[in-house]
C-alpha cells in the first residue's frame, strides 16, 4: 500500500476517534453539533476517496497502457459502485474502460463480486455512495428513548415548557415549576392535573432517511474500506 493511501486511511481512523467523542458530547447536550456533522462527512468522503484512489492505481496498471493519449487524459476513474450491471458499465465507461469482462476478466469479476447487488454484505458500499453523494446535505437525527433520567421536560396545558438536566442542575426544597413542586430527592415534578412530565434520553444519531446509526456505520465503513483496499493491493499487486 502506497504512503498516500495509507495516510488517507490512518487519518480516517483518527477522525473516527474524534467523532466518537463528539457524538458522546452531542448526545449528552442533546444537540446535533456542526462539528459532529462535519466529522461524519469528512470520514465518509475520505473513505470514498481512498477507494477511488485504489481503483486509479489499478486503472493505471492494467487499463491506461492500452488507451490512447486522448482517452487517458479525459478518463474519470472511480471505484465502481452501482445498482446493476448497466450502472457499472456506465461508471467504467467514464474511465474509458470497454468490455472489461473480455479485456481483464479477473478484474471484472472482482469488481462485480463487490457490488451491493451481488451480496448483502456489500450493502454498506451503496449507503456510502448515497451519503457522500449528498455532500453536506445529509441529516443526522437523534434516536430517542424514554428511560432513566437524563433530562426532564415539563409542559403546561397552555403550551409553556421547561427543561433541565438533573446531573447539571439541582433544585432545593420549595422550588416550583409552573406551580408544581419539585421533589429535591428525585428532582422530578410532583404530578399535578396541569403538568405533563417527559423524561427523554438521546441514545444515538441516525442518518435521516436510512435508519442507520451514524457512528456505527462510519466505523463499519472504515473497517470494510480498509479490508477491501488491502485485498485489492494484494490481489492486483499494487
C-alpha positions in Angstrom: 0.0 0.0 0.0 1.5 3.3 -1.0 2.1 6.0 1.6 -0.6 8.4 0.3 -3.3 5.7 0.5 -2.1 4.6 3.9 -2.2 8.2 5.2 -5.9 8.6 4.0 -6.9 5.5 5.9 -4.9 6.4 9.0 -6.4 9.9 9.0 -9.9 8.5 8.7 -9.2 6.3 11.8 -8.0 9.4 13.7 -11.2 11.3 12.8 -13.2 8.3 13.9 -11.9 8.7 17.4 -12.7 12.4 17.3 -16.2 11.6 16.0 -16.9 9.2 18.9 -16.0 11.8 21.5 -18.1 14.5 19.6 -21.1 12.2 19.4 -20.9 11.4 23.1 -20.7 15.1 23.9 -23.6 15.9 21.5 -25.8 13.2 22.9 -25.2 14.5 26.4 -26.0 18.0 25.4 -28.9 16.8 23.2 -27.7 18.8 20.2 -26.5 17.7 16.8 -23.4 19.9 16.5 -22.0 21.2 13.3 -18.7 19.5 14.2 -20.4 16.2 14.5 -21.8 16.5 11.1 -18.6 17.8 9.6 -16.6 15.0 11.0 -19.1 12.4 9.7 -18.9 13.9 6.3 -15.1 14.1 6.3 -14.7 10.5 7.3 -17.0 9.1 4.7 -15.7 11.3 1.9 -12.1 10.3 2.8 -13.1 6.6 2.6 -14.8 7.1 -0.7 -11.7 8.9 -2.0 -9.4 6.1 -0.8 -11.5 3.6 -2.8 -11.2 5.8 -5.9 -7.5 6.3 -5.4 -7.0 2.5 -5.2 -9.1 2.0 -8.4 -7.0 4.6 -10.0 -3.9 2.6 -9.2 -5.5 -0.5 -10.8 -6.5 1.5 -13.8 -3.0 2.9 -14.3 -1.5 -0.6 -14.1 -3.9 -2.6 -16.2 -6.0 -0.2 -18.4 -4.1 3.0 -19.1 -1.3 1.4 -21.1 -3.7 0.3 -23.7 -5.6 3.6 -24.1 -4.9 6.4 -26.5 -3.4 9.6 -25.0 -6.7 11.4 -25.6 -8.6 8.7 -23.6 -6.1 8.7 -20.8 -6.3 12.4 -20.4 -10.2 12.5 -20.5 -10.8 9.4 -18.3 -12.6 9.9 -15.0 -11.7 6.9 -12.7 -13.9 5.9 -9.7 -14.3 2.7 -7.8 -17.4 1.4 -9.5 -20.5 1.1 -7.2 -23.8 0.6 -9.0 -27.2 -0.8 -8.6 -26.9 -3.1 -11.6 -24.6 -4.2 -14.5 -25.7 -1.2 -16.6 -24.7 1.2 -13.9 -21.3 -0.5 -13.6 -20.7 -0.3 -17.3 -21.6 3.4 -17.3 -19.1 4.1 -14.5 -16.4 2.1 -16.2 -17.2 3.9 -19.4 -16.2 7.2 -17.8 -12.8 5.6 -17.2 -12.7 4.6 -20.9 -12.9 1.0 -19.8 -14.7 -1.0 -22.5 -15.5 -4.7 -22.4 -13.6 -5.3 -19.2 -15.1 -8.8 -18.9 -13.0 -9.6 -22.0 -10.0 -7.3 -21.6 -9.4 -8.2 -17.9 -11.8 -10.9 -16.7 -10.2 -11.3 -13.2 -10.6 -7.5 -12.5 -14.1 -7.5 -13.9 -15.1 -10.5 -11.7 -13.5 -8.9 -8.6 -15.4 -5.6 -9.1 -18.6 -7.4 -9.8 -18.3 -9.6 -6.7 -18.0 -6.5 -4.5 -21.2 -4.8 -5.8 -24.2 -4.2 -3.4 -26.4 -6.2 -5.8 -24.1 -9.2 -5.7 -24.2 -9.8 -1.9 -25.9 -8.4 1.2 -22.5 -7.9 2.9 -21.7 -5.2 0.3 -24.8 -3.0 1.0 -22.5 -0.7 3.0 -21.0 0.5 -0.3 -24.4 1.5 -1.6 -25.0 3.6 1.6 -21.5 5.1 1.4 -22.2 6.2 -2.1 -25.6 7.7 -1.3 -24.4 9.7 1.7 -21.2 11.0 0.2 -23.3 11.9 -2.9 -25.4 14.2 -0.8 -22.3 16.2 0.3 -23.3 18.5 3.2 -27.0 17.9 2.7 -27.4 14.7 4.6 -29.1 15.0 8.0 -28.3 13.4 11.4 -31.3 12.9 13.7 -31.4 11.7 17.3 -32.7 8.3 18.2 -34.6 8.8 21.5 -35.8 6.6 24.3 -37.8 7.2 27.4 -35.8 5.6 30.2 -33.7 6.6 33.2 -33.5 10.3 33.9 -31.0 12.3 31.8 -33.1 15.3 31.1 -36.6 16.3 32.2 -39.1 18.4 30.2 -42.4 19.6 31.7 -45.1 21.4 29.9 -48.5 23.0 30.8 -51.7 22.6 29.0 -51.2 26.1 27.8 -48.0 25.1 25.9 -45.4 26.6 28.3 -42.3 24.3 28.6 -39.3 24.0 30.9 -36.4 21.5 30.5 -33.4 20.7 32.7 -30.7 18.0 33.2 -30.6 16.7 36.9 -26.9 15.9 36.6 -26.2 19.6 35.9 -29.0 21.5 37.7 -30.2 20.7 41.3 -33.3 22.1 42.8 -33.6 22.6 46.5 -36.6 22.3 48.8 -39.6 24.6 48.0 -38.8 25.1 44.3 -41.7 25.0 41.9 -42.1 24.8 38.1 -45.3 26.3 36.8 -46.7 26.0 40.2 -45.8 22.3 40.6 -43.3 21.5 43.4 -40.0 19.7 42.6 -39.1 16.8 44.8 -35.5 17.5 45.9 -34.7 13.8 46.2 -35.7 12.7 42.7 -35.5 16.1 41.0 -38.9 15.2 39.4 -42.0 17.3 39.3 -44.7 16.2 41.7 -47.5 15.3 39.4 -50.5 17.7 39.1 -53.5 17.8 36.9 -51.9 20.6 34.8 -48.3 19.5 34.4 -47.0 16.8 32.0 -43.5 15.4 32.5 -41.4 13.9 29.8 -38.1 12.1 30.5 -36.1 11.7 27.3 -32.7 10.2 26.6 -30.8 10.6 23.3 -29.0 7.3 22.7 -27.5 7.7 19.2 -27.6 9.6 16.0 -29.0 8.1 12.8 -28.8 9.1 9.1 -32.2 10.6 8.3 -34.0 8.6 5.7 -31.8 5.5 6.1 -32.4 4.4 9.7 -28.8 3.6 10.2 -26.8 4.6 13.3 -24.3 7.2 12.2 -21.2 6.2 14.3 -21.8 2.5 13.8 -21.9 3.0 10.0 -18.8 5.2 10.0 -17.0 2.6 12.0 -18.2 -0.2 9.7 -17.3 1.7 6.6 -13.8 2.4 7.8 -13.2 -1.3 8.7 -14.6 -2.6 5.5 -13.0 0.0 3.3 -9.6 -0.8 4.7 -10.1 -4.5 4.3 -11.3 -4.1 0.7 -8.3 -1.9 -0.2 -5.9 -4.3 1.4 -7.4 -7.1 -0.6 -7.1 -5.1 -3.9 -3.5 -4.3 -3.1 -2.7 -8.0 -2.5 -4.7 -9.4 -5.4 -3.5 -6.9 -8.0 -0.1 -6.4 -6.6 -0.3 -2.7 -6.3 
